[in-house]
């Protein structure tokens, strides 16, 4: 491998300041090195305190001056100084002048297989219809046209990077590849060939999305060698008179569909639904749909980005060119049948995980709590994704006592082997969306869990 620093694109750092250019990533290193990067900080920038229970960090100052405070002791560093930070040592960085330094991270080998609730770095996607509310909600620097946050993803387009613990800095898919059964669950790993089958997003719409449809697994495999896309929506917030389209209100033949697309009257055939916070809609593959403006929602879906646009209001994309339509493929994918109800009903009881959707692709619960509850999900033999839509809580694993703080707008993934945990409210009221694969069989993880707990006791 041979790289020139100026050829590497700068990205943000985990210190929430400065920029870095990654010379070597964890995926490329093939060993315990998590990252080698050149970090650039501006004079006056100061990080929050960092502490890694299972990572060791080292810094070599290339130029400039910086204070690196380790467990309260200030180390004033200048060019050619080297600083090593052991695990379990707290440290913070304070740039005295503009600084360039080489940063290196290394996992302590004995901790590499440790399982814990996983948090993720921000993972935003710019869309022509996106707004700014996701960055506001997540307390990130303001950006325009942010339509999506890919909360938990192993999709090639926008994979999630782990933000906490042993695996900080690794892509989620890298870690799953190392221990698929422990993270995904044995049944899930077998069925989906060691791949995470779900993708969880947050969506914010400043303007209407295109009218679209997704193919099912059979069509997606035939046409694209890809997965299909079935999804669901949970409305987090909706402006007054906000709406979504889901399904047809009148039955069309493929010929009538083509005529309506051609003359621009396709919108007249769609079922329009006024919405409010807490509404749930199931959007199976084949169902025509569109999200209107002024909506923020959670989308749980199959791990696919395969979309057929039917109608896009004649607007231009962010590149100034018309966005591609896929009306002929959509005609093959569409379910033209009219259904009596498109909105899903559920009971939202306090201090319970309320069932709102069970499908062959995923199950979803709305968790509403004012006091701590236990979620023992071991029997489902599946990972669990928790997305916090209101308040803040602690997620504490019963077997290991590892815990994380989960804030509103954040998601975490709980590995299948440790999916017996407590959710403890920090705010007066907490709401989460809980997503998993419902295998509905007696757990096949007992032996794996026993092995993991035995391993943990010897770390």
C-alpha positions as CSV (number, residue, x, y, z in Angstrom):
1,X,0.0,0.0,0.0
2,X,1.3,3.5,-0.9
3,X,-0.6,6.7,-0.3
4,X,0.0,10.4,-0.4
5,X,-1.5,12.5,2.4
6,X,-2.9,15.1,0.1
7,X,-4.8,12.5,-1.9
8,X,-6.8,11.4,1.2
9,X,-10.2,13.1,1.8
10,X,-10.5,14.8,5.2
11,X,-13.3,13.7,7.5
12,X,-14.5,14.6,11.0
13,X,-12.9,13.2,14.1
14,X,-14.5,11.4,17.1
15,X,-13.3,14.4,19.2
16,X,-16.1,16.5,17.7
17,X,-13.5,19.0,16.5
18,X,-10.8,19.2,13.8
19,X,-10.3,17.0,10.7
20,X,-8.5,13.8,10.1
21,X,-7.0,12.0,7.1
22,X,-7.0,8.2,7.6
23,X,-3.8,6.6,6.5
24,X,-4.8,3.1,7.6
25,X,-8.2,1.9,8.8
26,X,-9.0,-1.0,11.0
27,X,-10.4,-3.0,8.0
28,X,-7.1,-2.5,6.2
29,X,-4.8,-3.2,9.1
30,X,-5.8,-6.8,9.6
31,X,-4.6,-6.6,13.2
32,X,-5.3,-4.8,16.5
33,X,-4.6,-1.3,15.0
34,X,-7.9,0.5,14.9
35,X,-6.6,3.5,12.9
36,X,-3.6,5.5,11.9
37,X,-4.5,9.1,10.9
38,X,-3.2,12.6,10.6
39,X,-5.3,15.0,12.7
40,X,-5.5,18.7,12.1
41,X,-6.8,21.1,14.9
42,X,-7.3,24.8,14.9
43,X,-5.8,26.9,17.8
44,X,-8.2,27.0,20.7
45,X,-10.1,23.8,19.9
46,X,-10.7,21.6,22.9
47,X,-12.1,18.2,23.1
48,X,-14.3,16.7,25.8
49,X,-12.7,14.1,28.0
50,X,-12.1,10.7,26.5
51,X,-11.7,7.3,28.1
52,X,-11.3,3.9,26.5
53,X,-11.7,0.8,28.6
54,X,-10.1,-1.4,25.9
55,X,-8.2,0.9,23.6
56,X,-4.8,2.5,23.8
57,X,-4.0,5.8,22.0
58,X,-0.8,7.4,20.9
59,X,0.0,10.8,19.4
60,X,3.1,12.1,17.6
61,X,3.1,15.9,17.2
62,X,4.1,16.9,13.6
63,X,3.9,20.6,14.1
64,X,2.3,23.1,16.5
65,X,1.7,23.0,20.2
66,X,-1.0,21.1,22.1
67,X,-1.8,20.3,25.8
68,X,-2.8,16.6,26.3
69,X,-4.2,16.2,29.8
70,X,-4.1,12.6,31.1
71,X,-5.9,11.9,34.4
72,X,-5.6,15.5,35.3
73,X,-1.9,15.9,34.4
74,X,-1.2,18.4,31.7
75,X,1.4,17.4,29.1
76,X,2.5,20.4,27.0
77,X,3.6,19.0,23.7
78,X,5.3,20.5,20.6
79,X,6.7,19.1,17.4
80,X,8.4,15.7,17.6
81,X,6.9,15.0,21.1
82,X,5.2,11.6,21.6
83,X,2.4,10.8,24.0
84,X,1.0,7.4,24.9
85,X,-2.4,7.1,26.6
86,X,-3.1,3.7,28.3
87,X,-6.6,2.2,28.5
88,X,-8.8,3.4,31.4
89,X,-6.9,6.7,31.4
90,X,-9.1,9.8,30.8
91,X,-7.6,12.4,28.5
92,X,-8.5,15.6,26.6
93,X,-6.9,17.6,23.9
94,X,-6.4,21.4,23.8
95,X,-4.8,22.9,20.8
96,X,-2.6,25.9,21.8
97,X,-1.7,26.7,18.2
98,X,-2.8,25.1,14.9
99,X,-1.7,21.5,15.3
100,X,-1.0,18.5,13.0
101,X,-0.3,15.2,14.7
102,X,-0.2,11.5,13.9
103,X,-2.8,9.5,15.9
104,X,-2.7,5.8,16.4
105,X,-5.2,3.5,18.2
106,X,-4.8,-0.1,19.2
107,X,-7.3,-2.6,20.7
108,X,-6.2,-4.6,23.7
109,X,-6.3,-8.1,22.3
110,X,-7.9,-9.8,25.3
111,X,-10.9,-7.4,24.9
112,X,-11.5,-7.9,21.2
113,X,-14.5,-10.3,21.5
114,X,-16.3,-8.4,24.2
115,X,-20.0,-7.8,23.4
116,X,-21.9,-4.7,24.6
117,X,-24.7,-2.3,23.4
118,X,-23.3,-0.6,20.3
119,X,-23.7,3.1,19.5
120,X,-22.9,4.7,16.2
121,X,-21.3,7.8,14.7
122,X,-23.5,10.3,12.9
123,X,-24.3,9.0,9.4
124,X,-26.2,11.6,7.4
125,X,-27.4,11.6,3.8
126,X,-28.1,14.7,1.7
127,X,-31.4,14.6,-0.3
128,X,-33.0,17.2,-2.5
129,X,-36.1,17.1,-0.3
130,X,-34.2,17.0,3.0
131,X,-34.3,19.7,5.7
132,X,-32.3,20.7,8.7
133,X,-34.3,19.2,11.6
134,X,-32.2,16.0,11.9
135,X,-29.0,18.0,12.6
136,X,-31.0,20.1,15.1
137,X,-32.4,17.1,16.8
138,X,-29.1,15.4,17.0
139,X,-27.3,18.6,18.2
140,X,-24.9,18.5,15.2
141,X,-23.5,21.4,13.2
142,X,-26.3,22.8,11.0
143,X,-26.6,21.4,7.5
144,X,-29.2,21.9,4.8
145,X,-30.9,19.2,2.7
146,X,-30.2,16.4,5.2
147,X,-33.0,14.0,4.4
148,X,-31.8,10.8,6.1
149,X,-29.8,9.6,9.1
150,X,-28.8,6.0,8.5
151,X,-28.9,5.0,12.1
152,X,-27.9,1.3,11.9
153,X,-26.6,0.2,8.5
154,X,-24.3,-2.3,6.9
155,X,-25.3,-1.2,3.4
156,X,-22.4,-0.4,1.0
157,X,-23.9,3.1,0.3
158,X,-23.7,4.3,3.9
159,X,-22.3,1.8,6.4
160,X,-22.5,2.6,10.2
161,X,-19.3,3.3,12.1
162,X,-19.2,2.2,15.8
163,X,-18.8,5.1,18.3
164,X,-18.2,3.3,21.6
165,X,-16.3,0.6,23.4
166,X,-13.8,-2.0,22.0
167,X,-14.9,-1.6,18.5
168,X,-15.0,2.2,18.3
169,X,-13.9,3.3,14.8
170,X,-14.8,0.0,13.1
171,X,-17.6,-0.4,10.6
172,X,-20.5,-2.4,12.0
173,X,-20.2,-4.9,9.2
174,X,-16.6,-5.6,10.0
175,X,-17.5,-6.6,13.6
176,X,-20.4,-8.7,12.5
177,X,-18.1,-10.6,10.1
178,X,-15.9,-11.5,13.1
179,X,-18.7,-13.0,15.2
180,X,-22.0,-13.2,13.2
181,X,-23.9,-15.6,15.4
182,X,-23.1,-13.8,18.6
183,X,-24.3,-10.4,17.2
184,X,-27.0,-11.3,14.7
185,X,-28.3,-14.5,16.4
186,X,-27.7,-18.0,15.1
187,X,-31.0,-18.2,13.1
188,X,-30.5,-14.8,11.6
189,X,-26.9,-15.4,10.6
190,X,-27.9,-18.7,8.9
191,X,-30.9,-17.3,7.1
192,X,-29.2,-14.1,5.9
193,X,-25.7,-15.5,5.3
194,X,-24.1,-13.5,8.1
195,X,-25.5,-10.2,6.9
196,X,-27.5,-7.7,8.9
197,X,-30.9,-7.9,7.2
198,X,-32.3,-4.5,8.5
199,X,-31.6,-0.9,8.0
200,X,-33.0,1.8,10.4
201,X,-33.3,5.4,9.3
202,X,-34.5,8.7,10.5
203,X,-36.1,10.8,7.8
204,X,-36.9,14.6,7.7
205,X,-38.9,16.1,4.8
206,X,-38.7,19.8,3.9
207,X,-40.6,19.0,0.7
208,X,-42.6,16.1,-0.7
209,X,-40.8,12.9,-1.6
210,X,-41.3,11.3,-5.0
211,X,-44.1,8.9,-5.6
212,X,-42.4,5.5,-5.6
213,X,-42.5,1.8,-5.1
214,X,-40.0,-0.9,-4.1
215,X,-39.6,-4.3,-5.6
216,X,-40.0,-7.5,-3.6
217,X,-37.2,-10.0,-3.1
218,X,-38.0,-12.0,-6.2
219,X,-38.0,-9.0,-8.5
220,X,-35.0,-7.4,-6.9
221,X,-33.0,-10.6,-7.3
222,X,-34.1,-11.1,-10.9
223,X,-33.5,-7.5,-12.0
224,X,-30.6,-6.3,-9.8
225,X,-29.2,-9.3,-7.9
226,X,-30.3,-7.4,-4.8
227,X,-32.7,-7.6,-1.9
228,X,-36.2,-6.2,-2.1
229,X,-37.4,-3.5,0.2
230,X,-40.3,-3.8,2.6
231,X,-40.5,-1.0,5.2
232,X,-42.5,0.6,8.0
233,X,-42.9,4.2,9.2
234,X,-43.3,5.5,12.7
235,X,-44.1,9.2,12.8
236,X,-42.0,11.1,15.3
237,X,-43.3,14.6,14.4
238,X,-45.6,16.1,11.9
239,X,-46.5,19.7,11.1
240,X,-50.1,20.8,11.0
241,X,-51.9,19.2,8.0
242,X,-48.9,17.0,7.2
243,X,-49.8,13.8,5.2
244,X,-48.3,10.7,3.6
245,X,-49.5,8.7,0.6
246,X,-49.8,4.9,1.0
247,X,-51.6,2.6,-1.4
248,X,-54.2,3.2,-4.1
249,X,-57.7,4.6,-3.3
250,X,-59.0,3.2,-6.6
251,X,-58.0,0.0,-8.4
252,X,-56.0,0.5,-11.5
253,X,-54.9,-1.8,-14.3
254,X,-51.3,-1.6,-15.5
255,X,-52.7,0.2,-18.6
256,X,-54.6,2.7,-16.5
257,X,-51.5,3.3,-14.4
258,X,-49.4,4.0,-17.5
259,X,-52.0,6.5,-18.8
260,X,-52.2,8.3,-15.4
261,X,-48.4,8.6,-15.3
262,X,-48.3,10.0,-18.8
263,X,-51.1,12.6,-18.2
264,X,-49.8,13.6,-14.7
265,X,-53.0,12.4,-12.9
266,X,-51.4,9.6,-10.9
267,X,-51.6,11.6,-7.7
268,X,-55.5,11.5,-7.9
269,X,-55.4,7.7,-7.6
270,X,-53.4,7.6,-4.4
271,X,-54.7,7.2,-0.8
272,X,-53.8,10.3,1.2
273,X,-53.5,10.1,5.0
274,X,-53.3,12.9,7.5
275,X,-50.8,12.0,10.2
276,X,-49.7,12.7,13.7
277,X,-47.0,11.7,16.1
278,X,-47.1,7.9,16.9
279,X,-48.8,6.8,13.7
280,X,-47.5,3.6,12.1
281,X,-47.7,2.6,8.4
282,X,-46.6,-0.7,6.9
283,X,-45.2,-0.3,3.4
284,X,-44.7,-3.8,2.0
285,X,-42.8,-4.2,-1.3
286,X,-45.2,-3.3,-4.1
287,X,-47.2,-0.6,-2.3
288,X,-47.1,2.8,-3.9
289,X,-46.2,5.6,-1.4
290,X,-44.8,9.0,-0.8
291,X,-44.0,11.1,2.3
292,X,-45.3,14.6,2.3
293,X,-43.4,17.7,3.5
294,X,-43.1,18.6,7.2
295,X,-42.7,15.0,8.5
296,X,-40.0,13.4,10.7
297,X,-40.2,9.6,11.1
298,X,-38.3,6.4,11.8
299,X,-38.1,4.0,8.9
300,X,-37.4,0.3,9.6
301,X,-36.7,-1.6,6.4
302,X,-34.9,-4.4,4.7
303,X,-31.3,-3.6,4.0
304,X,-31.8,-2.3,0.4
305,X,-31.8,1.0,-1.4
306,X,-33.7,-0.2,-4.4
307,X,-36.4,2.3,-5.3
308,X,-38.5,2.9,-8.4
309,X,-39.6,6.5,-8.9
310,X,-43.0,7.0,-10.5
311,X,-43.5,10.8,-10.3
312,X,-41.2,13.5,-9.0
313,X,-43.2,16.8,-9.6
314,X,-40.8,17.8,-12.4
315,X,-38.1,19.0,-10.0
316,X,-34.4,19.0,-10.4
317,X,-31.9,17.0,-8.3
318,X,-29.1,18.5,-6.3
319,X,-27.0,18.3,-9.4
320,X,-29.4,20.5,-11.3
321,X,-30.6,17.6,-13.5
322,X,-34.0,15.9,-13.6
323,X,-34.1,12.8,-11.3
324,X,-34.4,9.5,-13.1
325,X,-37.9,7.9,-13.2
326,X,-38.4,4.1,-13.4
327,X,-42.1,3.9,-14.5
328,X,-41.8,0.6,-16.4
329,X,-40.0,-1.2,-13.6
330,X,-42.5,0.3,-11.2
331,X,-45.4,-1.1,-13.3
332,X,-44.0,-4.6,-12.8
333,X,-43.5,-4.0,-9.0
334,X,-46.8,-2.4,-8.1
335,X,-49.6,-4.0,-6.2
336,X,-52.6,-2.4,-7.8
337,X,-55.1,-3.8,-5.3
338,X,-57.1,-1.4,-3.0
339,X,-57.0,-2.2,0.7
340,X,-59.5,-1.2,3.4
341,X,-56.9,0.1,5.8
342,X,-53.3,1.3,5.3
343,X,-52.6,2.6,8.8
344,X,-51.6,0.1,11.5
345,X,-53.5,0.3,14.8
346,X,-51.8,-0.5,18.1
347,X,-52.2,0.2,21.8
348,X,-49.6,2.5,23.4
349,X,-49.6,1.5,27.0
350,X,-47.1,2.9,29.6
351,X,-44.3,0.7,30.9
352,X,-44.7,-1.9,28.1
353,X,-43.2,-2.9,24.8
354,X,-46.3,-2.5,22.7
355,X,-46.6,-4.7,19.6
356,X,-47.3,-2.7,16.5
357,X,-46.0,-4.8,13.6
358,X,-45.0,-8.4,13.0
359,X,-43.9,-9.3,9.5
360,X,-41.7,-12.0,7.8
361,X,-39.0,-9.4,7.5
362,X,-39.0,-7.7,10.9
363,X,-41.0,-7.1,14.1
364,X,-41.4,-3.7,15.7
365,X,-42.5,-2.6,19.2
366,X,-43.2,0.9,20.6
367,X,-41.6,1.0,24.1
368,X,-43.2,3.6,26.3
369,X,-41.9,3.9,29.9
370,X,-41.9,6.0,33.0
371,X,-40.1,3.4,35.1
372,X,-37.5,0.7,34.4
373,X,-38.5,-2.4,32.5
374,X,-36.7,-5.6,31.6
375,X,-36.5,-6.7,28.0
376,X,-35.4,-10.3,27.8
377,X,-35.1,-10.9,24.1
378,X,-32.8,-13.9,24.2
379,X,-35.6,-16.3,23.0
380,X,-35.9,-14.5,19.7
381,X,-32.3,-15.4,18.7
382,X,-31.9,-12.0,17.1
383,X,-30.1,-8.7,17.5
384,X,-32.3,-5.8,18.8
385,X,-32.2,-2.2,17.6
386,X,-33.5,0.5,19.9
387,X,-34.2,3.9,18.5
388,X,-35.0,6.6,21.1
389,X,-37.6,9.0,19.9
390,X,-38.4,10.8,23.2
391,X,-36.3,11.4,26.3
392,X,-33.2,9.6,27.4
393,X,-32.5,6.3,29.1
394,X,-29.9,3.9,30.2
395,X,-29.7,0.4,28.6
396,X,-28.0,-2.0,31.0
397,X,-27.1,-5.6,30.0
398,X,-28.0,-8.0,32.8
399,X,-25.2,-10.6,32.1
400,X,-22.3,-8.2,32.0
401,X,-23.7,-5.0,33.6
402,X,-22.3,-3.0,30.6
403,X,-24.5,0.0,30.0
404,X,-24.9,2.9,27.7
405,X,-26.9,6.2,27.8
406,X,-29.3,6.4,24.9
407,X,-30.4,9.9,24.0
408,X,-33.3,11.1,22.0
409,X,-32.5,10.7,18.2
410,X,-29.9,8.0,18.9
411,X,-30.0,4.3,18.1
412,X,-28.1,1.3,19.5
413,X,-27.7,-2.3,18.5
414,X,-27.8,-5.0,21.2
415,X,-26.1,-8.2,20.1
416,X,-28.2,-11.3,20.3
417,X,-26.0,-13.1,22.8
418,X,-26.6,-10.4,25.4
419,X,-30.1,-9.3,24.6
420,X,-31.4,-9.6,28.1
421,X,-31.3,-6.0,29.4
422,X,-33.0,-3.3,31.4
423,X,-34.2,0.1,30.0
424,X,-34.0,2.6,32.8
425,X,-35.6,6.1,32.1
426,X,-33.5,9.2,32.8
427,X,-36.2,11.5,31.5
428,X,-39.7,11.5,33.0
429,X,-41.1,9.7,30.0
430,X,-39.2,7.7,27.3
431,X,-40.2,6.3,24.0
432,X,-38.2,3.9,21.9
433,X,-38.8,2.0,18.7
434,X,-37.6,-1.6,19.1
435,X,-36.8,-3.6,15.9
436,X,-35.7,-7.2,15.6
437,X,-36.2,-10.4,13.7
438,X,-38.9,-12.5,15.4
439,X,-37.8,-16.1,15.0
440,X,-40.4,-17.2,17.5
441,X,-38.5,-20.4,18.4
442,X,-36.9,-21.6,21.5
443,X,-33.5,-19.9,21.8
444,X,-30.7,-21.6,19.9
445,X,-28.2,-19.3,21.7
446,X,-27.9,-21.0,25.1
447,X,-24.7,-22.7,24.4
448,X,-23.2,-19.6,22.7
449,X,-24.2,-17.4,25.6
450,X,-22.7,-19.8,28.1
451,X,-19.5,-19.8,26.1
452,X,-19.5,-16.0,25.9
453,X,-20.1,-15.5,29.6
454,X,-17.4,-18.0,30.5
455,X,-15.0,-16.1,28.1
456,X,-16.0,-12.8,29.7
457,X,-15.2,-14.0,33.2
458,X,-11.7,-14.8,32.1
459,X,-11.0,-11.4,30.4
